[in-house]
């Protein structure tokens, strides 16, 4: 079974870090050092503070909030997992976008007492733009609602209704308590009315993007030359590459034959798969057209163009205006471009109300919109796809200002 990268998101203080800490504890996946830290950092009543496993920095423990993206890798059963804990605070949207961008699936944590919040809705819209379709909703802190079914059903109905309004459907909605361990890795005796999977079982049932997408996608990071031999370096984003394989290079649509796969300390590689960073040696003599940003594939399901349309999540305090110039980054490609249009802007008010505008002159912090861009040079991309080439970010002076971008027709 393929490894799974799952981002955990939700409103501040709804228990994201506590849930992950409890999950690792109940599955027996904590290291000796983590167990020691868990015991040392317990609260004044002697109870274990599971959030501290994720909130690894002293500042985070002092302020009681996740301030940066943290990755925790663990193996349970036959599967490898990476849990990505991202900040929930509105002021830290850029870090949240960065963390969610590389996820296959999402765990959405909601406090049963507070239900859907503004930030929760923004996070859900971001998941939609990132083509993350594998979602599990965790209705947390059920112990503080006396494990009541009525409270759970209310939050479940509201959440499912909202997700359906943005064309999303959760795989599971699970009542949990991170503090007491109910429905985390074992079924809860406190909620006999719930007959679904535990959070651990639901996580194991999720599908990695690489299980869905098998076409080769190899964006070129750099070209090196050693002893007169050119080596094309990059990361295999999807699919598998083997010697003798014919690959098409975009944007030129020229074919090249893989002569050899190189990896430090591993001679004679017969195959390289998704996620591996490798160097490719091609049989052709003329490789001058291969540069950083080129994309090798065994499929023709890629597009090349300079007039682009996409949906973005704006994370800069400086508004985006029609006519403004930014750097458009997609995989290893980067090109300057000018915003020529803004439409379908979505603004979420402080109380969670959503306002939609068909057209707009600008885009502000925390808003979502469709934009049109005229790039100074053509980019290779895909639409309505889960590949690395279907998403982009925007930068200004090397600072991330828009994330979660997804190309569309």
C-alpha positions as CSV (number, residue, x, y, z in Angstrom):
1,X,0.0,0.0,0.0
2,X,1.3,3.4,-0.9
3,X,2.5,5.8,1.7
4,X,0.0,8.5,2.8
5,X,0.6,12.2,3.4
6,X,-2.3,13.6,5.4
7,X,-2.7,17.2,6.5
8,X,-4.6,18.0,9.6
9,X,-6.5,21.3,9.6
10,X,-9.1,23.2,11.5
11,X,-9.9,26.2,13.5
12,X,-7.5,27.3,16.3
13,X,-7.9,25.4,19.6
14,X,-10.2,22.7,18.1
15,X,-7.6,20.1,19.0
16,X,-5.6,19.2,15.9
17,X,-2.3,18.7,17.7
18,X,-3.9,16.9,20.6
19,X,-5.6,14.5,18.2
20,X,-2.3,13.6,16.4
21,X,-0.5,13.2,19.7
22,X,-3.2,10.9,21.0
23,X,-3.3,8.9,17.8
24,X,0.5,8.2,18.0
25,X,0.2,7.3,21.6
26,X,-2.6,4.9,21.2
27,X,-1.0,3.2,18.2
28,X,2.3,2.8,20.1
29,X,4.2,4.9,17.6
30,X,5.9,7.3,20.0
31,X,9.7,7.2,20.4
32,X,11.3,6.9,23.8
33,X,12.2,10.6,23.7
34,X,8.7,11.6,22.8
35,X,7.3,9.5,25.7
36,X,9.7,11.2,28.1
37,X,8.7,14.7,26.8
38,X,5.0,13.8,27.1
39,X,5.5,12.9,30.7
40,X,7.6,15.9,31.5
41,X,5.2,18.3,29.9
42,X,2.0,17.0,31.5
43,X,-0.3,19.6,33.0
44,X,-0.5,20.5,36.7
45,X,-3.1,17.7,37.3
46,X,-0.7,15.1,36.1
47,X,-2.7,14.5,32.9
48,X,-0.8,13.9,29.6
49,X,-0.7,16.9,27.2
50,X,-0.8,15.2,23.8
51,X,-0.6,18.5,21.9
52,X,3.0,18.9,23.0
53,X,4.1,16.0,20.8
54,X,3.3,18.2,17.8
55,X,3.9,21.6,19.3
56,X,7.7,20.9,19.4
57,X,8.9,24.5,19.9
58,X,8.9,26.1,23.3
59,X,7.1,29.2,21.9
60,X,4.2,26.9,20.7
61,X,3.9,25.3,24.2
62,X,3.9,28.7,25.9
63,X,1.3,30.2,23.7
64,X,-0.7,27.0,23.3
65,X,-0.8,27.2,19.5
66,X,0.9,25.6,16.4
67,X,3.1,28.3,14.9
68,X,4.8,26.4,12.1
69,X,4.2,23.3,9.9
70,X,5.4,20.1,11.5
71,X,5.7,16.7,9.8
72,X,5.6,13.5,11.8
73,X,6.4,10.2,10.0
74,X,5.4,6.9,11.5
75,X,4.5,3.4,10.3
76,X,1.5,1.4,11.5
77,X,0.9,-2.1,10.1
78,X,2.2,-2.2,6.6
79,X,1.7,1.5,5.8
80,X,3.9,4.5,6.1
81,X,2.2,7.8,7.1
82,X,3.3,11.4,7.2
83,X,1.0,13.6,9.3
84,X,1.3,17.3,8.5
85,X,0.2,19.6,11.3
86,X,-0.4,23.1,10.0
87,X,-1.2,26.4,11.9
88,X,-4.9,27.2,12.3
89,X,-4.5,30.9,13.0
90,X,-5.6,33.3,10.3
91,X,-2.4,35.2,10.5
92,X,-0.4,32.1,9.6
93,X,-2.3,31.2,6.4
94,X,0.9,31.1,4.3
95,X,2.3,28.3,6.4
96,X,-1.0,26.5,6.3
97,X,-1.0,26.6,2.5
98,X,2.6,25.4,2.3
99,X,1.9,22.4,4.4
100,X,-1.4,21.4,2.8
101,X,0.0,21.7,-0.7
102,X,1.8,18.3,-0.6
103,X,-0.9,16.3,1.0
104,X,-2.8,13.3,-0.4
105,X,-5.6,13.5,2.1
106,X,-7.0,15.7,4.9
107,X,-8.2,15.3,8.5
108,X,-10.6,18.1,9.4
109,X,-10.9,18.7,13.2
110,X,-14.0,20.5,14.5
111,X,-14.8,21.2,18.1
112,X,-18.3,19.8,18.8
113,X,-19.2,22.8,20.9
114,X,-18.2,25.4,18.4
115,X,-19.0,23.7,15.1
116,X,-18.0,25.2,11.7
117,X,-16.0,28.4,12.0
118,X,-14.8,30.9,9.5
119,X,-11.3,29.5,9.4
120,X,-12.7,26.0,9.0
121,X,-14.6,27.1,5.9
122,X,-11.5,28.7,4.4
123,X,-9.5,25.6,5.0
124,X,-12.1,23.5,3.3
125,X,-12.1,25.7,0.2
126,X,-8.4,25.4,0.1
127,X,-8.6,21.6,0.1
128,X,-11.0,21.8,-2.8
129,X,-8.6,24.0,-4.8
130,X,-5.7,21.6,-4.0
131,X,-7.7,18.7,-5.4
132,X,-7.7,16.9,-2.1
133,X,-10.7,14.6,-2.2
134,X,-9.9,12.1,0.5
135,X,-11.3,13.8,3.7
136,X,-12.2,12.6,7.1
137,X,-14.0,14.9,9.5
138,X,-13.2,14.5,13.2
139,X,-15.8,16.0,15.5
140,X,-13.6,16.4,18.6
141,X,-14.0,17.1,22.3
142,X,-17.1,14.8,22.5
143,X,-16.3,14.3,26.2
144,X,-17.1,18.0,26.8
145,X,-20.5,17.5,25.3
146,X,-21.2,14.4,27.4
147,X,-20.7,12.2,24.3
148,X,-24.2,13.4,23.1
149,X,-25.4,12.1,19.8
150,X,-27.6,15.2,19.2
151,X,-24.6,17.5,19.4
152,X,-22.7,15.4,17.0
153,X,-25.5,15.1,14.5
154,X,-25.9,18.9,14.5
155,X,-22.2,19.5,13.7
156,X,-22.2,16.6,11.2
157,X,-25.2,18.0,9.3
158,X,-23.8,21.5,9.1
159,X,-20.4,20.2,8.0
160,X,-21.6,17.9,5.3
161,X,-24.0,20.6,4.0
162,X,-21.2,23.1,3.7
163,X,-18.8,20.6,2.0
164,X,-21.5,19.6,-0.5
165,X,-22.0,23.3,-1.3
166,X,-18.4,23.4,-2.6
167,X,-18.6,20.0,-4.3
168,X,-16.9,18.0,-1.6
169,X,-17.9,14.9,0.2
170,X,-16.2,13.5,3.3
171,X,-15.3,9.8,3.4
172,X,-16.2,9.6,7.1
173,X,-17.5,11.9,9.9
174,X,-16.3,10.5,13.3
175,X,-17.1,11.6,16.9
176,X,-13.8,11.6,18.8
177,X,-12.2,12.8,22.0
178,X,-8.5,13.3,21.8
179,X,-8.2,13.8,25.6
180,X,-9.9,10.5,26.5
181,X,-9.1,8.5,23.4
182,X,-12.6,7.7,22.3
183,X,-12.8,6.5,18.7
184,X,-9.1,7.3,18.1
185,X,-7.6,3.8,17.7
186,X,-10.3,1.9,19.7
187,X,-14.1,1.9,19.6
188,X,-15.7,4.1,22.2
189,X,-17.7,2.6,25.0
190,X,-19.1,6.1,25.7
191,X,-20.7,6.4,22.2
192,X,-22.5,3.0,21.5
193,X,-24.8,4.9,19.1
194,X,-21.9,5.4,16.6
195,X,-21.3,2.4,14.4
196,X,-18.6,3.7,12.0
197,X,-14.8,3.3,11.9
198,X,-12.3,4.7,14.4
199,X,-10.0,7.5,13.3
200,X,-7.1,5.1,12.8
201,X,-9.2,2.8,10.6
202,X,-10.5,5.7,8.5
203,X,-7.0,7.0,8.0
204,X,-5.8,3.6,6.8
205,X,-8.7,3.5,4.3
206,X,-7.7,6.7,2.5
207,X,-6.1,6.6,-1.0
208,X,-2.8,8.3,-1.8
209,X,-2.8,10.4,-5.0
210,X,-0.1,8.1,-6.4
211,X,-2.5,5.2,-6.3
212,X,-4.9,7.2,-8.5
213,X,-2.3,8.8,-10.9
214,X,0.2,6.5,-12.5
215,X,1.4,8.6,-15.5
216,X,5.0,9.6,-15.4
217,X,5.6,13.2,-14.3
218,X,9.2,14.2,-13.9
219,X,9.9,18.0,-13.6
220,X,13.5,18.8,-14.3
221,X,15.2,20.5,-11.3
222,X,18.7,20.9,-12.9
223,X,21.1,19.6,-15.5
224,X,24.6,18.5,-14.5
225,X,27.6,17.3,-16.5
226,X,30.2,14.9,-15.2
227,X,33.0,13.5,-17.3
228,X,31.2,14.6,-20.5
229,X,27.9,13.0,-19.5
230,X,24.8,15.0,-18.9
231,X,22.6,14.0,-16.0
232,X,19.0,15.3,-15.8
233,X,18.1,15.7,-12.1
234,X,14.6,15.8,-10.6
235,X,12.0,14.2,-8.5
236,X,9.5,11.6,-9.9
237,X,6.2,13.1,-8.9
238,X,4.2,10.2,-10.3
239,X,4.6,7.0,-12.2
240,X,7.7,4.9,-12.7
241,X,10.8,5.3,-14.9
242,X,13.1,2.5,-16.1
243,X,16.0,2.2,-18.6
244,X,14.9,1.8,-22.2
245,X,11.7,3.8,-21.6
246,X,10.7,6.5,-24.2
247,X,9.6,9.8,-22.5
248,X,8.2,12.9,-24.1
249,X,9.6,16.3,-22.9
250,X,7.3,19.2,-22.6
251,X,7.1,22.0,-23.8
252,X,8.9,20.9,-26.9
253,X,7.1,17.5,-27.2
254,X,10.4,15.9,-28.2
255,X,11.1,12.2,-27.3
256,X,14.1,10.9,-25.4
257,X,15.2,7.4,-24.4
258,X,16.2,6.7,-20.9
259,X,19.7,5.1,-21.0
260,X,20.4,5.0,-17.3
261,X,19.0,5.9,-13.9
262,X,21.5,7.3,-11.4
263,X,21.2,7.6,-7.7
264,X,24.2,8.2,-5.3
265,X,25.6,4.9,-4.1
266,X,23.2,2.7,-6.0
267,X,24.5,1.5,-9.4
268,X,22.5,-0.5,-11.9
269,X,19.0,0.9,-11.0
270,X,16.4,-1.0,-13.0
271,X,13.4,1.2,-11.9
272,X,12.6,4.4,-10.0
273,X,9.2,5.2,-8.6
274,X,7.1,8.1,-7.3
275,X,8.8,10.3,-4.7
276,X,12.4,9.3,-5.7
277,X,15.0,11.9,-6.5
278,X,17.1,10.6,-9.4
279,X,19.3,11.6,-12.2
280,X,18.4,10.4,-15.8
281,X,20.9,9.8,-18.6
282,X,19.4,9.9,-22.1
283,X,20.7,8.1,-25.1
284,X,20.4,11.0,-27.4
285,X,23.5,13.2,-28.1
286,X,21.8,16.6,-28.4
287,X,20.4,17.5,-25.0
288,X,20.7,21.2,-25.2
289,X,16.9,21.8,-25.2
290,X,16.6,20.2,-21.7
291,X,16.5,22.9,-19.0
292,X,15.1,23.4,-15.5
293,X,11.3,23.5,-15.7
294,X,11.0,21.0,-18.5
295,X,8.7,18.1,-17.8
296,X,9.2,14.4,-18.9
297,X,6.1,12.2,-19.2
298,X,4.8,9.1,-20.9
299,X,1.4,10.8,-21.4
300,X,0.1,13.6,-23.7
301,X,-2.3,14.9,-21.0
302,X,-0.3,18.1,-20.5
303,X,-0.9,21.6,-21.8
304,X,1.4,24.4,-22.8
305,X,0.3,28.0,-22.7
306,X,1.0,31.5,-21.6
307,X,-2.6,32.6,-21.0
308,X,-3.6,30.9,-17.8
309,X,-6.7,30.6,-15.7
310,X,-6.7,29.4,-12.1
311,X,-8.3,29.6,-8.7
312,X,-6.2,31.0,-5.9
313,X,-6.3,31.6,-2.2
314,X,-4.8,35.0,-1.4
315,X,-2.5,35.0,1.7
316,X,-0.8,38.4,1.4
317,X,-1.7,41.6,3.3
318,X,-1.1,43.5,0.0
319,X,-4.2,43.1,-2.2
320,X,-4.0,41.7,-5.7
321,X,-5.1,44.1,-8.3
322,X,-5.7,43.7,-12.0
323,X,-2.6,44.7,-13.8
324,X,-0.2,43.6,-11.0
325,X,2.8,41.5,-11.9
326,X,3.9,38.4,-10.0
327,X,6.0,35.3,-10.4
328,X,3.9,32.2,-11.3
329,X,5.5,29.0,-10.0
330,X,4.4,25.5,-11.0
331,X,6.6,22.5,-10.0
332,X,10.1,23.6,-11.0
333,X,8.9,26.3,-13.4
334,X,8.8,30.0,-12.7
335,X,7.8,32.8,-15.0
336,X,6.7,36.4,-14.5
337,X,3.2,37.3,-15.4
338,X,0.5,39.9,-15.2
339,X,-3.0,39.5,-13.7
340,X,-5.6,40.4,-16.4
341,X,-8.8,39.5,-14.6
342,X,-10.4,38.6,-11.3
343,X,-13.8,36.9,-11.0
344,X,-15.9,34.7,-8.7
345,X,-14.4,36.2,-5.6
346,X,-15.4,34.6,-2.4
347,X,-15.2,36.6,0.8
348,X,-15.8,35.0,4.2
349,X,-16.9,37.5,6.9
350,X,-15.8,37.3,10.5
351,X,-19.1,35.6,11.5
352,X,-18.6,33.0,8.7
353,X,-21.0,34.4,6.2
354,X,-20.0,34.0,2.6
355,X,-20.2,36.7,0.0
356,X,-19.7,35.9,-3.7
357,X,-18.9,38.5,-6.4
358,X,-19.0,37.7,-10.1
359,X,-16.3,40.2,-10.8
360,X,-13.9,42.3,-8.8
361,X,-11.0,44.7,-9.1
362,X,-8.9,43.3,-6.4
363,X,-8.4,40.3,-4.0
364,X,-7.6,40.7,-0.3
365,X,-6.1,38.5,2.4
366,X,-8.0,35.3,3.0
367,X,-10.2,35.6,-0.1
368,X,-10.5,33.1,-3.0
369,X,-11.1,33.9,-6.6
370,X,-10.6,32.9,-10.2
371,X,-7.9,34.9,-11.9
372,X,-6.6,35.2,-15.4
373,X,-2.9,35.6,-16.0
374,X,-0.8,36.5,-19.0
375,X,2.6,34.8,-18.5
376,X,5.7,36.2,-20.1
377,X,6.5,32.7,-21.3
378,X,4.6,29.5,-21.7
379,X,4.2,27.0,-18.8
380,X,3.5,23.3,-18.8
381,X,0.4,22.5,-16.7
382,X,-2.6,20.2,-16.3
383,X,-6.2,21.0,-15.4
384,X,-8.7,19.1,-13.1
385,X,-5.9,16.7,-12.1
386,X,-4.1,15.7,-8.9
387,X,-0.6,16.0,-10.4
388,X,2.1,18.4,-9.4
389,X,1.4,20.3,-12.7
390,X,-2.2,21.1,-11.8
391,X,-1.3,23.4,-8.9
392,X,0.6,26.6,-8.7
393,X,1.6,29.4,-6.3
394,X,2.3,33.1,-6.8
395,X,5.2,35.0,-5.4
396,X,6.3,38.6,-5.2
397,X,10.0,39.3,-4.4
398,X,10.4,35.6,-3.6
399,X,7.6,35.9,-0.9
400,X,4.6,33.6,-1.2
401,X,1.5,35.7,-1.7
402,X,-1.0,33.2,-3.2
403,X,-1.3,29.5,-2.6
404,X,-3.6,26.6,-3.4
405,X,-3.8,27.7,-7.0
406,X,-5.4,25.1,-9.4
407,X,-5.4,25.6,-13.1
408,X,-8.8,25.2,-14.9
409,X,-10.3,25.8,-18.4
